[in-house]
Amino acid sequence: MSLQRRRERYVILMMWKILHKVVPNCCDITFKTTPRHGSVAIIPPLSKSSSSGNQTLYDRFFSVQGPKLWNKVPVDVKATKSFESFESFKIALSKFVALIPDHPPVSGYSCSWSNSLVDYTPSTSRWSDI
């Protein structure tokens, strides 16, 4: 697993802890529950008149990156409810992340793809099919 993928996995684990109030929610991340998608994190809005530099900074904030990553996790993985199930969530998340192709960019070379889970969309299958 690449360093980027490990970091993103860690952010998703922190989002689970924020949802279940294991750690303080200092970023004011809000969640809503829907029957189809389970718990969904709300991504804070950004002003459309912001400069591109500010938009780049905005995209890198934990309060934005965390909800985007959390919303990519399938319902069956994030369906764990109790505090004792953190370990089972961690195992299910690791299995899910391992199924997604991990092709980190090579240092010194330009690449035309993003290795982030946020940018990954399967071309022929849905998340639940992975």
Secondary structure, 3 states (H helix, E strand, C coil): CCHHHHHHHHHHHHHHHHHCCCCCCCCCCCEEEECCCEEEECCCCCCCCCCHHHHHHHHHCHHHHHHHHHHHCCHHHHCCCCHHHHHHHHHHHHHHHHHCCCCCCCCCCCCCCCCCCCCCCCCCCCHHHC
